Amino acid sequence: MTDIVANMLTKIKNADLQKQNEVLIQVNGLLKEILLVLKEEKYIKDYELTKTTRGEFAKVTLAGKINYCASIKPRSPFNKQNYIWWEQRYLLAKDLGRIILSTSRGIITHIQAKQKGIGGIVVAVVY
């Protein structure tokens, strides 16, 4: 079994490092939500969804702002009580980069989770 989140983030990171403008990625519901978070946080410029007989694909337009992105394994709980621990473990500095979480309210960043006072499951990190 493959980690689809890790595959997507690796394709985006490698294309960004090679200074490519676009990358084509096969997506599902979870990956579309992660792309939306990356777009809202301005790590990617935009993405365009296309349906084919082989599935749904996203043509991602890169912004050239990603230094590092990765899937977090194992998927660990992100509690309200340990925000600081997660930030110190995965981010270079406070609020430099984003931890992407899966919560009961959808896929959001750790900053949005702090503001809403909710926890979730850590999915990925990007900076």
Buried (B, 14 or more C-beta within 10 A) or exposed (E): EEEBBBBBBBBBBEBBEEEEEEBEBBBEEBBBBBBBBBBEBEBBBEBEEEEEEEEBBBEBBBBEBBEBBBBBEEBEEBEEEEBEEBBEEBBEEEEEBBBBBBBEEEBBBBBBBBEEEBBBEBBBBBB
